[in-house]
Amino acid sequence: MSKTALNIHEAAQVLVQAAFSTHDAEVALAQAIEHGELHANVKRWASEQWAGKQLPGNIVPVETFIERTDLNAWLAAKGLGVRAD
């Protein structure tokens, strides 16, 4: 995986700095991925594999990766003044 890529959990930590809880940030990222607003290399769980809080689309947060440039562009489009570098 690229050194410039963050998994969803890591990217969520960027959003936490912008006043989101980690899970809320993960959900926002997963929704953006599901709606085609944010490009990611996605890995999904089978629905019966869940043990804990679920993300939209059964996305696995620690095995789904977002390039920092894509995250920064999405953040800018959302008007969030944080950067993932």
Number of C-alpha atoms within 10 A of each C-alpha: 8 9 7 12 20 21 19 25 20 18 25 25 17 21 24 17 14 14 10 15 14 18 17 15 22 25 21 17 27 26 17 16 19 16 10 10 15 18 17 22 14 20 14 15 14 10 11 6 9 12 7 6 7 16 20 16 17 16 23 21 24 14 14 18 23 23 20 19 14 16 23 20 14 17 18 13 11 9 9 12 12 15 17 19 9
